[in-house]
């Protein structure tokens, strides 16, 4: 484990790649729905793959926007797979019919995640602002299973579902899904504007995580995964992550549709451009990444006994709400 990043990885383990910010949904929590950005050509995307392969980045995850909106998604994925990258994707499922599932398998996708935020169809459809989206998301799970693609399910925890996450696990179980990601609410983009309505209080987050961790420890047939560093402050938390605190800027970077690199999709600060700047210089020397990797305790984090483990919680959430990486995560209950 490295907590002060003196033993820096030579490249990110994962590139979260947004090919397009375009989407057929208008989700209440979306970080990117109001983003507008030039999109690169297929040839330029293949040039990016060449850079990632040269730097030996092992994993690429396509997000968005909705990845399937790009008609060249399969071509880019095939090229990335040929270059030795492990390719995955997150989708809202609307465009993922049986033919698309077969094409994803043939393109080399190792796994595909479908976003479902409530086991209640009407609630999911309302949250996603798309009538019929629940039915098509569930159908996408079945199409992927039939095509032989490893399938995961992603749910953003918010006020609409934090008391009913067990129903989400049961939905996954019914459709043969073996891994469910319970994502924390990020407070970026539309999520920032709607946070008063959708976000939980710090005490509610604590109660949710205590219950969810208990369920995780009792569940054997489904892997339950979290991506929230603030959990590390809970007593009895026994995970041993590769890095402490947020992994963005340490284990992963985000690629925008024009080739710009940011620490993560939820932090809209451009580190540089992967096609015009030297990757090693960006990765090792970027002032933005350096600051994220060497956070200083501020506010209530200063003197807190848990800071060494959580490093202030989610950096993206702190930045979205305060404009400062080092301020405490607003979800922190301590």
N, C-alpha and C positions, 0 to 999 in steps of 0.2 A: 504494500500500500504506500501511496505517496500523498501527503497532505500539504506540503509546501511546494511541491512541483519542482524540486531540485532534480528529481529523476524523471524528467519530462519524456513522454512518449514522442517518438520521432514523427508521428502523424496522428490525426484523430483515428479512433477505432470505427467511428460511424460518421458518415456524411448524410444529414437529413436534407434531401434535395427537393425543392419546390420547382417543378418544371413550369408551372403556371399558377397565378393567383386566381384564375378564372374558376368559377364554381357554379353549379346549378342549384345550390342551396344558399340560404341566408341564415345561418345558425346564430343563435343568441349569444354564444360565447366566443365566436370565431376571432382569432387574432388577425386574420389576413383578408377578410371579406372586402374591406374597403381599400386594399392595396392595389396600386396600378404600377405595372412594371413591364418594360420591354422584354420580349421572349426571344431566346436564341434559336438559331436554326438547328436542325438535326445534326448537321456536320459539326457545329460548335459544341453541341452536347457530347458528341463522340470525342472531340478534343479534350473536353473536361474529363471524360472517362480515362483517357490516356494519362492525364496528370495524376488522377487518383490511383491508377494502376502502378504508375512509376513510383509513387510515394507509398505504395503497399497499404493503402487504406482497405481494410478487409470488408467493410459493410457499407452498403448504400441503401437508404430507405426513402422511397419516393412519397412525398406528401403533397400538400397544396393549401389552397385550391383543391380541385379534384384531379388526380393524375390521369384518369381515363379520358379526360377532355382532350389531351394531346394525342393525336392519332399516331404519332411516332413513338409512343411509350414502349411498345413491344420491340421496336427496332433498337431503341437506346438500351433497353434491358438486355436484349440478346447480345449486343456489343459488349456491354459491361460484364455479362456472364462469361463471354469468350475471353475477356481480359482477366478473368479470375476473381471478379468481385462477387460477393454474396448479395443478392438483390431481394429487397422486400418492399412492401407498399402499404399505405393506409388509404382506405376509400370509404365514401359514404354508401357505396353499394348500388346506387341508382342505375348505373350503366353496366353493372356486372352481371350479365346474363350467362347462359351456358357457353355460348361461343366465346365470350370474353374470358371466361374462366379457363377454357381450353387454351386460348392464346397466351394467357399468363403462365400456364404450366409450360407450354412450348418455348416461351421466352426465357425461362430459367428462374422464375421467381421462387425463392426459398419459402416465403410465407407472405400472406396477405391478411391485413387486419381490417375488419369492418367495424365502423363506428355505430354503436347502438347505445343510447343514453337512458332508455327506460324500457322495461319489459311490457309496459302498457303502451299500445300502439298510438293512441291519441296523444299521449304525453310526449312521446318521442317525435311524432309528426309536428306538434306545436313547437317544440324546442328547436327543431331543424327547419321550421317554417316551410315545410314541404309535405302536403297531404300525400299519403301513400308511401312515404319513405320507409316506415317501419317494415311494411310488407316486403318491399324490394330489398331492404338490407338483410332481412332474414332469408329471403330467397337466395341472395348472394352467398351467404354462408353455405347453403346446400349445394349451390352450383360449384363452389370451390372444393367442397368435400368430394363431390362426384368426379371432379377433374383431377383429384389427387394432390391438390395444393394444400400445404399446411395452413390452417386458418386460425387467426386469433380474433379476439373481440376487444374493442376499446370503448371505455365509458368515461366521460368527464364527470367527476363527482361535483354535484351542485345541489341546490336546494330541492330540485325536482326528484332526486334519486338517492340521497345519502342515507335515508332510512330504509331503502328498498333494494340495496345492492345484492342481497341474497337472491332476489328474483332474477337479477341479471345473470348471476351464476347459474341458476337453474335453466334460464334460456340458453346459455352457452352449452350446458350439459345436454340439453334436448337436441341440439344441432351438432353434436360431436366436436365442439370446440374445446381444446385442452389448455388454453392459456387466455386469461382475461386480465387486461390492464385497467386498473382503476386510477385514472389520471387526476392530478390535482388541478384545481381551477386557477388559471394563470393571470387573470386580470389584465390581459393585453387586448388591444383593438376593441371589438364590440364587447368583449368580456369586461373591459374596464368600464365602458358606459353602462353595462347592465349588472355590475357587480353588487350593487345594493339589493337588487332583486334576486340574484342567483347565488352569490357567494355565501359561505357559512361564516359564522363568528369563530374566533380562535377556539373558544371552548367547545363549539360544535365540531370543529376539525379534530380536536383532541379526542372527543368521545367517539367520533367516527373511526379514527385510526385504531383506537384501542379495541373496538369491536371488530374491525376488519382484520386486524392482525390476529385476533383470537380465531376468527373464522379461517384465515389462511393456515394457521397452525393445525387446525382440525380437518382440513380438506386435503385429500390425497389424489383425487381424480382430475382436479383442475389446478394449474399453477396460477396463483393470484399475484400479480406484480404491481408495484407502486413506483412512482418516479419523483417522490417528494422528499428532499433532504431533511425537512423539518421533523420527520418521523424519528430521526436519530436521537432526538432529545427525550424520547419516551423510555421509561425504565423497562428493562428486559428486552429491548430491541437488539437483536443478535446478528443482523446482517453484517457482512464484511465487504463493503464495496471497494472497487479499485481506487477510488478517490473519495475524500470526504467532501461534504457540501454538494453544491450543484455540479453536475458533470459537464454542463455546457461550457465550451471553451477549453475543456480539459480532455474529455474523451470524445467529444463530438463538436462539429461545426454545422452551420446551416448554409445552404446554397440558395440564393434567390434566382428567379428566372433569367436574369441578365448576367449571371456569373459572379455577382457580388457575394462575398462571404460575410456572414454575421456569426456571433457567438452561438446563437440559437434563433429559432423562428420567432421567439417572443421578445427578443432584444434587437430592435431595429437600428443597430449601430454597425456600419460597414467597416470591416477590418481591411478589405482590399478586394481585388477581383482576381479570380483564379486563372483567367486567361491572359491577363495583362501584367500581373505582379508575380514576383518570385514567391512560390508557396512556402518555402522554408523560412524566408524572412518574415512573412506574415505569421506563420505558426509559432516561431520562436520569439520574435521581437515586437509583435503588435502591442502598443501601449494599452489597448482595450483588453486584450487577453491577459496581459501581465497583471493588470489591476484586478481582473476577475480571479486570477490564480493566487493572488496574495491579498485576500480581503482582510480588512482591519475591523475589529469589533467596534461598533458605534452604538449609541443609545443603550438600550437595556441589554444588548449583547456584551457590552463592556463589563467584565467581571462575572458573566454568567458561566456556570460550570459546564454547561452543555455546548458552549461555542466551539470547543475543540472538536466535537463530533459533527455538528450540523453546519458549522461555519456560517451561521446567520440564516440558514434556510435557503429558500429559492431565490437566486440572484435575479432572475427575470421578474419575479413578483415584486421584489424590493425596488428594482429599477422602474417598473411600470407605475408604482404608487408614490415613489419619492424622488426618482431621478438619480439615485445614488446606489451603486452596487452594494455598498457596505452597511446601509441601513438595515435594521432588522426586518425579516420577513413579516408582513402584516398578518399572516396566518398563525404566527407563533403564540402559543398560549402561556408561555412561562412569564 
